[in-house]
Amino acid sequence: MLLHLEREYWPGGTNGTIRIDGFKICHTVESAWRRNNPDSCFPEGAYPLEREYSEEHGWHLVIREVSGRGLVRILPQAPKVGAATTITPVSKTLGEGRGSQSRYAFEKFKELVYSIMDQKEVVILEIRSFPDAALNLVQFELSWMD
């Protein structure tokens, strides 16, 4: 199953929307794009999602072996807002890299993805720029278009 995360890049953070077959599942917030530095959101691409359990986070989703990052977690409100190795599902975006109702959005998203995985189907998250908002990069830093 292919999920799409369409991102909008802003200096203060990255906002996005996850969709399946064109239907919105939730919004997301991440760190701003800083050319894949350790404090940046990670590069666009297609990534398989996996289940993971940890004592710190409970059951959640991960993306393994992200170029230059290793592990990226999908969690409700990140321990550090805008944590570079976290995608945070939210119900509503409130500004650049900020959102609300993270726990609700995360549980809804996790339940959907786990139900797909229970059917032995691979879930791929394709991350790309949102076509109507991609030009917001040009307003702030031309080098972001590299």
Secondary structure, 3 states (H helix, E strand, C coil): CEEEEEEEEECCEEEEEEEECCEEEEEEEECCCCCCCCCCCCCCEEEECEEEEECCCEEEEEEEEECCCEEEEECCCCCCCCCCCEEEEECEEEECCEEECHHHHHHHHHHHHHHHHHCCCCCEEEEEECCCCHHHHCCCCHHHHC
